[in-house]
Amino acid sequence: MDLRRIQIFVAAATAGSFTVAGTRLHLSQSAVSQQIRLLEEELGEELFIRSSRCVKLTAAGKRLFPAAQDLQRTWIRFVDDAKPPPKRALEGRIAVGTSAAATAFLWAGFYRGFGLEHPGVEMDLRTMAATRASIDSVQSGELDVAFVPLPLTLPGIEECVLGSQQALLCVSSTHPLVGIERVTAQQLDGERFVIYENSMSIRWLADQFFKRERLRPKIVMESNDTHFLKAMVEVGYGIGFLPDWSIEREVAERRLAVVPIAGKPLQQKLGVIFRRRGTSKAGQAFVAFCKAHTHLLPVTAR
């Protein structure tokens, strides 16, 4: 038996009119009349007394009407129970760590997007003194997630690549090296370097270059502050390796210049790390969001 016909029967009996029932069910009067006729043929009994003004239930119709209502209510409950339960809003708290400069330049889009999508999650965003500190804090459980250079391959730690960065040799816009097609290690001998501290990822890339070119740099200043290093290069205190994502504005405004270096580019992957076990649902959701929204990274890091 067609449950749709039961619905039409109940609607017509309640309204006392095929026309009104059709309006409520978004059907024409003729469609309602046809379905009622088919139901009557299926049951072998007349259900309505028809007149030009209204329709009334026959004795058989009155007898079947309560059962039809029960059947319709049962069907409605079945449909409601079959629907998947509504998703509960994600709640909780996550602690995310990375360097101060990277938070401002690289990951701000992730923080904003995730926060808007999951307003019930409190984000504790921590700027770490060094990459090693971020790694140690994830391993100890102090941080749920950290943005770091990859690969690391640490026991008990999962990692996911999101983008990359390149260390570029930057000088002031008036430096004599500006305009040279490809700078060699010999031309850098004796230059004053302002550079990241040993614990910073860009310093690792810079040290690769020094080792590769057998250059003993004259380091006159070290810092973990990207803004400070950029400022010291801009005023001509020295030259230094800076991440590509941090200098777009300064280069566009011709306050800094990038000097091409000989040999292979100094690049490394970037991404998130988190504990293989014990990461909260909020932390897992944050990682999943980052993986699905890499378009939120600056163009240079994609």
C-alpha positions, 0 to 999 in steps of 0.5 A: 500500500502506498503511504502517500495515498494514506497521507492524502486520505488523512489530509482530505478527511481532515480538510473535508475537501479534495481542493483544500487537501491538494493545496496543503499537499501541493497537489491539484484537486484532480491528483488528490481525487485520483489517488483517493480513487486508487486507494478505494479500489485497493481497499475495495470500499468507498471512503468518501461521500462526494458532493459539489461542496465537500466530501464526507467520510463513509462508515468505512472511511470513519473506521479506517481514519484513526488507523490511517492517522496512526500509520502516518504518525508512525511513518513520520517517526520513522523518517525522523529517527532515520535522520543522522543526529545533528553534529555537536559543535566542536568544543575544547581548547588547543595550544599551538606553537610556532615562532613569532614571525611565522605566526604573523606572516604564515599561519594567521589565515589558519588561525582566523579560518579555524576560529570562525568555523569552530567558535567553541574552541579556545585557541592558545597561540604561543610564540616560541623562542626557537624551533627546538622549543616547539618540538620539545613542547609537543613531545611533552604535551605542553603543545597540542600542535606546532608549526615547524620545518619538516621532515623531522621523523620523531618517535610518537610524532605525526607530521604533515607538510603544508608548504615550504620556505626558502632562505634568501640572501637579503641586503639593503637596497644600496648595497654594492652586491645589488645587481650582481647576477649570481653572488659567489662565496668569494664575493661574500668573504668579509661581509658582515652577517646579521643572522638568526640564532642557531636554534632557528630553522632559517639559520639551519639553511644558512649554515648549509650554505656556509658549509657547502661553499666553505665560507666562514661568515663574519657574524656581527649579530644574532637574533630570533626576531625576524622584524629586528633582523630585517630592520638591521639589514635595511639600514645596512648594518649587515646582510643576512638570510631571511625567509621568503614569506617575510620580505615581500613588502620590503622588496616591493617597496625597495627597502630590501633587495634579494641577491641570487646566490650560487648553487642549489636554493636553500629550501625546506618544507613546512608543516604541523606536528602533533602527538600520534596518541593523545591529541584532543578532538579539537587538535585533530580538527585543527590539523585537518583544517590546515590540511584542507585549507593550504590556500590560506598560506601566503603565495610564496609558501604554497 
